[in-house]
Amino acid sequence: MQREGLYLGEIVEAARRVTAYLEGVSPEAWDADEMRRDAVIWQLSIIGEAAGAISDETRAMAPEIPWKLIRGMRNGVVHRYFSVDWKIVYNVATKNVPELEHQVHALLRMLYPEIAARLDQRD
């Protein structure tokens, strides 16, 4: 389904934005930058929402991607925004999100090469 390819593309693009937003940003700078935290949370929400739209069949093709945890992160930052642990968000954003971008992009290349090619052109 082409729509699923678009969701996978959204995950890749949102992950790229998170990585760009945090390039060279220390944990101390992160703590002091409310606008940057808001921007990252928004992109993590997009990632989680798009991950929730991926079929079980496609998820099974990439079991290394923690689909359930991604969705759980989204739910946590959206529904428990008043108790977000910013250190956890920073760690996820700087360590897990770049890896997720590569994993989802590989899946996209396999299933929807035309969408992956468009994303590659944006690099």
Secondary structure in CASP SS format (residue, H / E / C, confidence):
PFRMAT SS
TARGET T0000
AUTHOR 0000-0000-0000
METHOD secondary structure of the structure
MODEL  1
M C 1.00
Q H 1.00
R H 1.00
E H 1.00
G H 1.00
L H 1.00
Y H 1.00
L H 1.00
G H 1.00
E H 1.00
I H 1.00
V H 1.00
E H 1.00
A H 1.00
A H 1.00
R H 1.00
R H 1.00
V H 1.00
T H 1.00
A H 1.00
Y H 1.00
L H 1.00
E C 1.00
G C 1.00
V C 1.00
S C 1.00
P H 1.00
E H 1.00
A H 1.00
W H 1.00
D H 1.00
A H 1.00
D C 1.00
E H 1.00
M H 1.00
R H 1.00
R H 1.00
D H 1.00
A H 1.00
V H 1.00
I H 1.00
W H 1.00
Q H 1.00
L H 1.00
S H 1.00
I H 1.00
I H 1.00
G H 1.00
E H 1.00
A H 1.00
A H 1.00
G H 1.00
A C 1.00
I C 1.00
S C 1.00
D H 1.00
E H 1.00
T H 1.00
R H 1.00
A H 1.00
M H 1.00
A C 1.00
P C 1.00
E C 1.00
I C 1.00
P C 1.00
W H 1.00
K H 1.00
L H 1.00
I H 1.00
R H 1.00
G H 1.00
M H 1.00
R H 1.00
N H 1.00
G H 1.00
V H 1.00
V H 1.00
H H 1.00
R C 1.00
Y H 1.00
F H 1.00
S H 1.00
V C 1.00
D C 1.00
W H 1.00
K H 1.00
I H 1.00
V H 1.00
Y H 1.00
N H 1.00
V H 1.00
A H 1.00
T H 1.00
K H 1.00
N H 1.00
V H 1.00
P H 1.00
E H 1.00
L H 1.00
E H 1.00
H H 1.00
Q H 1.00
V H 1.00
H H 1.00
A H 1.00
L H 1.00
L H 1.00
R H 1.00
M H 1.00
L H 1.00
Y C 1.00
P H 1.00
E H 1.00
I H 1.00
A H 1.00
A H 1.00
R H 1.00
L H 1.00
D H 1.00
Q H 1.00
R H 1.00
D C 1.00
END
